[in-house]
Amino acid sequence: MITGGNTLKKLFLGTLPLAWVLLFPPPTMARLAVDIHISLPPAVQFSEPPQMIVLPETNVYVVPEAEVDIFFYEGWYWRSWQGGWYRSRNYNSGWNQYHNVPSFYAQIPSGWRNDYRDHRWKGHEWNSQRLSHQQVQQHWDSWEKDRYWEKQQTWGVQGLHLETRSNSDVTINISQPPAIHFSEPPQLIVLPETYVYVVPSVDEEIFFFDGWWWRPWQGGWYRSRNYDSGWGHYRSVPSFYAEIPSGWRNEYRDRRWRGHQWNAQQISYHQVQQNWNGWEKNRHWEQQQNWGVQDLQPRIRPQKPSRDTHSIQYDSSSSQLISPQQLQRYQMEDPQPGKMNKPKKVKHQQEHNKGNNGNGGGKKN
């Protein structure tokens, strides 16, 4: 019995460290559990880049031959899986979770596949046009800007008359922010721990993120493909704004970031235009001495922020422009960002208070 008791005692003492670790895991273990709990949708196999069609009355492209619904909209591939939404720059890999239902999805009829098979759309003959992956990649932006599909016999649907949409979609005159005059294309800097670019030489807040120029004005947000013109109303707070500290200008002037010396690099307009996408994909700024901030240990994030500029639920309420009450109203009324490239009619009381994907679409990046 003495031997057995000693053995039991040793066994008990030997299990204590394991029990302690299980009950109180070290920070590294806890962080690991956070990082791996999000699963990704399974890959869809393609023998070659897929052909697509554009759905009538939209600028949304679909892959009709795929067994799962895969959409292409505003430079992203989108798919739903297990009740969530995912998007990627590629049609067959690189899916990242998107924390909203994308706004374009409201335009998609659930029976679009039946309409495609029957060559009918709203009772009219529909001669859908096959588009190569390369065509869509090269032209989707200009096609949307130029209203290309409206001019192509209204998406190939014979006799289609576009319906008058509800007040929330009908175009009205929405005032635009005043122009900011530049004698030449501006120089930018990238804000540390982000892929958001700013123009420090002007007093106005102008951001570049995800291919768009963004600026706040009179409590709302506007964006454009150009830095000095073409501003369209964006009916949401862009998601990237949550990453921007309100005192970034002071940090820039003091050459400090979170208490560390910050040697901000001036970047030309043309460099940003040509390289922003590749820089983000390749984690360029992390590799360049952590955005030029000496001894910076970037904050640990459970998940890479969605670039969409398209998810209001992570937007900061600490901005001087948007109060916590306003942000809460944005989230309650419509958490999906709005299509903004073309100004839209909204009810008067919605103009500043209602949040809505906009290309992006962006203090969203």
N, C-alpha and C positions, 0 to 999 in steps of 0.2 A: 504493500500500500504506500509505503514511503516513496518507493521509486515512481509509482504511478502518480502520486501527488506532485512530485518534483516535475515530472513530465508535463502534467496539466498546467502547472505554474509557468513553466518555460513557454508552453504554447500560448498561454494567455498574454504573457508579457511580449511575446514575439508578434502578436497580432495588434498590439496597441498602436505602433507607428502607422500601420496600414489604415486602421480605423480613423486615426487622427487626420490622415491625409484625405480620406474619403469625406469626412465631415467638414474639414476646413482646408479645401484645396488651395495650393499656392496660387498667386496671381496668374502665373503663366498657364496653369491648367484651366483656371476659370476663363481666361481670355480665349483659350483654344476652343472651349465649349461654345462660346459666343460666335466664333468665326466659322464654324463648320455646320451650323444647324440649318442653313438655307440650302435647299437642294435646287438643282437647275433642271430645266426640261430636257428630255432626251433629244439627241441629235436626229435631224431628218436627213436621210441620205439622198444625195443628188448625184447622178452620173455626170452632169454638166450644169452650168449655171441655168437656173430655171427661167422659163418664159412667163410673162405676166400679162394681165389685162388690167385696164382701169375701170373701176366701177362707175357707172353713169351718175351724173350729178355730184361727183366727188373728185378729189385728186388723190384717191386712195387706190393703190395697186394691190392685186392679189395674185397668188400662185394657184391657179385652178386645178392643176394636176397633183398637188400635194394632198395627202390624206388629212393633214391638219391645216387649220386656217393660219396662213402666214400672210401678213399684210406688209406693204411698204408705204411709208408715209413720212414726208419731210426728212428724208435722208436716213431713216431708220427702218429696220425690219422689226416687226412686232408679232408676238404670238401669246396666246393665253394657255395656261397649264395649271391644273389643280386649283382652280379658283383665283389664280394670280396672273399678272401680266409681266412679260419679259420683252426685252428689246436688244438689238445688236446692230452693229454696222455691217455684219455679214449675214447671209441668208442661212447658214448652216452651222454656225458656232459663235462663241463669245457672248452668250445670252446673259444679261444682267436683270435682276428684278427691278420692276417699275412699280412704285407704290401708289398707283392710281389706275383707274380704267382710263385709257387714253381717250381724249375728247372726240377724236375722229370716229370712234366706234359707234357713237350715237347715230351716225349717218348710214351705217351698214345694215341692210335688212338681213334678218336671220336666214331667209331663204334664197340668198344670192346664188348659191350653187344650182338650185333648181332653175332660176331665171337664166343662168348661163347655159345649162344643158338644153333648155327649151328655146334659146335664142329670143327671149322675150324680156321686156322691161316695162312694167306698168301697163301691160297689155299691148305694147308696141313692139314691132320687130327690132331686134337688137343684133347688129352685126359687129360683135366685139372684135377688136384688133389685137393680134398677138404682138407683144413687145419683148424684145430681148432684154436680158439683164443689163447689158451694156448700154442700150438705149435709155432705159429708165435711169440708170446711174448718172448718165451724162446730161439728161435733159429735164428731169423732174422739176427742178427749180424754175427754169425758164418757162417751161410749159405752164406752170401754175401762175407765174407772174403775168404771162401773156394771155391767160385764159384760153390756152390752146385747145382744150377738149370741148369747150363750148362752141368754138368755131369749126371743129371737125364734125359737122352735122350732129351737134349735140351728143357727143360720145358714141356716135354710130347708131343711135336709137331713132328710127324713123318716126316723124310726127311728134316728137317729144316737145312738150311745152313746159318750161320750168315753172314750178309752182311758186307762188308768192309765199315767202316764209313768215314765220311768226315774228312779232315785234323784236324778239331778242336776236334775230338774225338779219333783219332788214337794214340796209345801209342808210345811215344818216350822217350829217356833218358832225363829227366829233372834233373839237378843237385840238390842234397839235401844238407841241412845245415849240417855242421860238428857235430859229436856227442858231447854231453856234458857228461862227465864221473862223475858218482856218486859212492861213496863207499858204500852207502846204500840208500834206498828210501828216497826222500827228505822230509823235513818238509815244510809246507806251512802256509800262513796266508790268511785270506779273506779280500779283500779290502772293507772298509766301504761303505755303500749304494749300494753295488753290491752283486752278488753271483759269483764273479770272484776270483779265488785263484791264488796266485803268490808264487814263490820260491825266497825269498829275499836273500838267501845265495849264489847265483850264479850271476855273472855279466851279463849273457845273460838274455833277457826277456823271461820267460816261464810262460804261463798262463794255468790254468785248468778251463774249463767252459763247462757245458752241456755234461759232459762225455768225453770230448776231451782235449788233451794237445795241446797247440798252441804256435807258435813262429814265429817272423818275421825274415827274412834273405834276404839280398841283394834286398831290395825293394819289396819282395813278402811275402806271408804267407804260413805256413806249419802247419800240424796238425797230430796227431797220437793218438792211444789208449794207447801208452806207453810214459813214460816221457823221455826215453833215446834212442829210436830207432823207426824205421818204419815211418819216416816223409814222408807225401805225400803233394804234391803241392795243395794249396787251392787258386782258381782263384778269390779271392775277398778279401776285407777287412772285417773281422768278425765284426758283429754288436756290440758285447759287447765292442769293443775297444773304442767306443764313450764314455763309462762311465769311462775310465781309465785316470786319470790326468797324464800328462807327468812327473810330479815331485813326483810320489808316493814314490820313494825310499827315497827322502829327508824327506817326511812326516813320513815314517817309522823310519828313523834314529832319527828324532827329537821327535818321539812319539807324534806327533800332527796331527790332521786332521781338516782342516778348522778352525784352531785356538783353537781347543779343545784338551784336553789331550786324547791320544789314547793308550790304553793298548792292543796292538795286541796280540792275542792268537796264539801260535804255535800249528799247527794241523798236526798230522802224515798223511803220504801218505795213510795208510790203512783207517783211519777215513774218509778222504775225499772220497776215492773210494766207501766206503760202504754207506755213508750218504748224499752225495751232493744233490741227487734228493729229498729225504725226507726233508732235511733242507730247500730247496727252496720252496717246496709245503707248508710246515708248517710255513714259515716265521721265521725260527729258529733264524737268526741273528738279526732281528729286536727285538726279545724278549730277546736276551742276552745282555741287556743294550746297545742296538743300536750299535752292532759291537764292543763293548768295548770303544766307544767314549763317554766321559762324556758330558752330557747336549746337545747331538746332536739332532737337529731337522731335520730329513731327508728332502731332497728337495721334494716338491710336484710334482708328475709326472701325466700328464693327463691320461697315460695308462702304464701298466706294459710293459717294453720292451720285444719284441719278443725274445725268447731264440734261436733261430735258428742260433744264430750264422748265421742266414740265411737272413738277410736283410741289404743290403748295404746302403739304403737311410738314415739311421740314424748314419752312421759312421762319426767320427770326422775328419775334415781336419786339425786339429791343431797338428797332430803328426809330430815328427821330421823325421819320416821315409817316410811318404807319403805327398807330397805337395798338396795344394789345386787344382792345375792343374791336377795332377795325379788322385785325387779322382773324379774330374769332369769327367775325361775320363772313369773311372770305371763305373760311373753312366750312362753315355751316351751310352757306348758300350754294356753293359749287366748288368742290375741291379740284376740279379738272381745269387746267389752264386752257385759255381760249385760242382759237385760230385768229391770228391777228393781222396777217399780212395785208388784208384789205379791211379798212375800218368798217365796223358793223353798227347797226342800229340797236340801241338798247333803250329800255325805259329810262326816264329821267333819273329815277331814284337808284337805278342800277349802275349809272355811269362811273361812280367812284367806289361803290361798295360791293359790287358783285365780282367774285373771282371766277374764272372759267378754265390745250396744247396750242400753242401757237408756235409757229416756227419762229420750240421752243421752244426753233424757237426757241432778253432778256432779259442796294444797296442795293444761274441762273444768275446754276451753273447755277 
